[in-house]
């Protein structure tokens, strides 16, 4: 299979830490920097591989350290995503851009918005892990017991978390175990041939790099301080969640709405965690003002 992305390249900061990036869609279109889920890779694109080109949008998707082509950065934090986003934009000669994040990538996109207020124009969080820094919010409430157990393991530290994730066998094995409790909308999306192909490439990417990306994501999300508070986000923000999601319940979106001043929450009834048919609309929203200009 030929590469479905436009190009692949690496960016480095002054310390030599490298981030792998894949570019999708229209190179002349308004830019969106995309932060993938957990575990996943820059092979993930909101709405699917064809969506950016169909919408005329330039999507720059990165591998977080420990995934795909990005070497591990032990001890990385959610707030580091702002630096990665700025590096990518600088490398591409982009002054302002939107950010979008899915699931475990949602907080990372939020970090870029909070720390780069003069550069990030809009923020979209798609079924993103909720704002752990917010008092009174319990990210484990309403989750599958297996997912709640993963968070508990992360809170206890790397050795406990690594043992827990190794016990799952693989993300694919974990998904096989969950499939019967996922809502019908998730099962329908995951049965599509194009989705299976895209999910397979994402899995190939992160599995080839080992478990460190997944482990470091969980530690950054649930054990380490995020390094910012969602109330610091001033940009227009769209929060998109499924009404039937059992992996990241829409209570996570409600917590963000309470914390982010300019946030709009859209809950899609009967939808689960795989919002394939709604992500293209969210991606278009992220750059709507740029398109209108």
N, C-alpha and C positions, 0 to 999 in steps of 0.2 A: 504494500500500500504506500502510495506517495504521501509525503508529509502534508497534512491538511492545513497547516499554518503557513503564513507568508514567509516568516523567517524566524530563526532562533539565534539568540546572542546572549552574552554574559556582560554584566556590569560589575565593577569593583569599587569599593570605597578606599579611602586612604590607607586603611590597615591591611588591604589585600583581600578582605572578605568578598566573596563572589555570589551573585544572584543570577540564576538562569531565567531568561525571559523568552516567551513565545508571542509573536505578534499575529493577530488575526484580523480579518475583515478588510476595511478600506483604509489604506495608508494615508489618504488625504482627509479622512473623516475626523469628527471630534473624538478626542481620546478618553478612554476609560481604563484605569488600572484596576485589574481584577485579582482578588485574593481568594484562592480556592478553599474547599472544605477540608475536613480532617477524617481520614487521610485521603490525599488526592494529589494533583499536580497541575502544572500549567497546560495540560491537555484538556482540562475542564474549561468550558466556556458557557456563560449564561445563555440559555436558549438553544444550545447546541452549536456544533461547529459552523453551521451555515448562517447562523443568526447575525453575527457582526457584519458580514458582507451584504446580506439582504437589507439591513438597516442603514448601511453606509456609515458604520461606526468603526473606529480603530480601537481594538481591545489589546491591551498589553497585559498578559497573564504571567505571573511569576511563580517559580517554585520556591516556597519558603525553605530556609536552610534545613538540610536533612532530607529533603524530597528531591526526586529527579536529578537534575544537573546542578543543584545548589549544595555545596559541602555543608556539613553540620556546623552550627555555631552553638556549642553547649552554653546553657544559661541564657539563651535569647529570651526576650520578653515581647509582649504584645506591642509595646510602644515602639519597638524597633521597626515595625512595619512602616512607620512614617519615613524613616531614613531610607528604607528600601524603595519606597514609592518615589521619593525625591530623586534618588540616584537614577531610576529608570527614566523619569521625566527629563532630567538633565541630559542623559545620554541621547535621548530622542529629540532634544531641542524643543521640549514642550514646556510652556510657562504655566498654564492652568489646565486642570483635568478633573474629571469626576472619578470617584472610587466606588467600587462595588465589592461586596464580600458575601460568600455563601457559607452557612453553617459555621465551622470553626474559623473561617476567614472573615466572618462578619465583624468580630472585635478588631481584627487587624485593619480592615478598611476604616473602621471608626477611629482608630488611632491616627491614621493619616489625616482624616478630616479634623480631628481635634488639634493636632500638632502643626498642621500646614493650612491655617485658615485663609492665607492670602493666595494659595495655589489650588486648593481643592474647592470646586464649585458646587458639587452636589454629592451626597452620600446615599447609597442604597444598600440596605442590609436585607439579605434574602435568607430566611430561616436561620438567622445567625444566633450563636450562643449569646445569651443575655448578659447584661452588665453586671458581672460579678462584683465590681467595686461598690454597687449600690446596697446600702443597708436594707435589710428586710426582704431581699430577693433571694430565693432558694433555687438555684439552677436545676437541682435534682427533682424538684416537685413535678409530678405528672409524667416523668420519663419512664421508659422501660427499666425494669430492675437491673438489667445488664449494663445499661448506659449509666445509671446512677451509681452502680458499683465501680465503673471505670473512673468516674469523677472522685469517688471516695479513695480509690487507689492513688490517683494523682495527688490528692491532698496529703497523703501519707509520704509521698516522695518517689524518687526515680526507681529505686530497686523494687518497691512494691508494685508500682505501675508497670514496669517492664515485665515482671512475672505475670501480672494479670493479662497484659496484651499478648504475651507469648502463649498463654493458656488458651487464647481464642483460636490460635492456629493461623488465621489470616482475616483480613477484613471481609473477604468473600465468604469465608466460613461463618463469620459472625452474621453477615447479611442473610445467609441461608437459614441461620437459626431464628432470625427475626421475621422472615418473609411472611409467615402465617399470621403474625400479629400486626403487620403493616396494613394501613387502610387500602381499600380496593384501588384508589387512584394511584398509589405508589406501585402496587403490583402491576397495574396496567402500563405505567410508564416504563418500568424496569423490564417489561416483556418486549418492548419495541426493539427491532433489529438495530436501528441507528444508535439508540441509547446503549444497548449491550456492547456495540463496537466501541463507542466512546469511553464507557466505563472500563472496558478491557484495557485500553491504552493507558488510562489514568492509573489503573492497578499495576500494569507493567512498569510504569514510571516509578511509582513509590516503592513497590516491592523490590525492585532492583537496587534501591538505595538502602533497604533495610527498614527497621522499625524506628530509627531515631527521629525522623520527622514527626511521626505520630506521637511518640513519647514527649518530644519537646513541645509540641503543640499543647498537649494536655497539661504539662507542667506550667507553661506560660499562661494558659487560660484559667487554671483552677488553683495553682499553688503560689505562683509568683504575683506580686503586685503588677497591675496592668501598666502603671506609669502615667495614667491620665484618668479623667473622669468624664463620662458621657455628657455631663452638663456643659462641658467646655466646647461641645460641637455647636457651631452657629449656623452652618449651612442648611439649606433645605434638605430634609432627610425622608426617604421613603422606606418603610418597614413592611416587608411582605412575608406573611406566615400562613401556614395551612391550618385550617380549623381542626383537622384530624391528625396532625403530626404527633407521633409518639416518640420521636427521636429528639426534636427540639420543640416542645409545646409552645403554643402562641403566647403563653404567659411571659416568655422571654421578650417577645415583641412589645407586650404591654409594659414591661419594665423599662424598656428603651423609650417608649413614648412618654412615660412619666419623667424620664431623666433628660431627654434631648429637647431643647426649647422649640425647635421648628420641625418636629417629626410628625409624619402622618402614618398611621398604622392601617394596613389593608390585610384583613383576615379572609382567606378564601375558603368558604364552607366546603366541607367534605374532602378538601385537598390535604395531602400529607407533606412529606419532606421533599419529595421530588416535584418541584413546581415547574416542570419543563415548559408547559404551555403558557406560563405566566411570566417567565424570566425575560422573554424578549420585550414585553411591555415595560418591565422594570428597567431593562437596559436602555431602552429608548427614552424613558423618563429621565434617566441620569444625564442625558445630553440634550434634552429637549430645548433648553434655552439657546444652546450653541447652534442647533439645527435651524431654529427660527431666525437667528441672526443671519 
